[in-house]
Amino acid sequence: MRVPSPSGIGADLMAADEYRRLAAECLRIAEDVINSQSRNLLIHMSQSWLRLAHQYEHNLAPTNGSATVQQQQQQQIQPNKDE
């Protein structure tokens, strides 16, 4: 599910924030629900939204592999000017 928002990194963070907002909304509704089965379902939905937000942010983080390649490129031995 992609949350419509402006492009860029800020937009990606907005999606995670939207997932958290939906999690909070599920909990707010659960407080008012009398039926325990429905309440438990809403709590479970809230946990799922929070997991989705966490996973979404995790997927945005640069991977160690890409950082390693960049570090390797920066650490390449440069020829000695005297040689």
Secondary structure, DSSP 8 states (H G I E B T S, - for coil): ------SSHHHHHHHHHHHHHHHHHHHHHHHH---HHHHHHHHHHHHHHHHHHHHHHHHHS--HHHHHHHHHHHT-----TT-
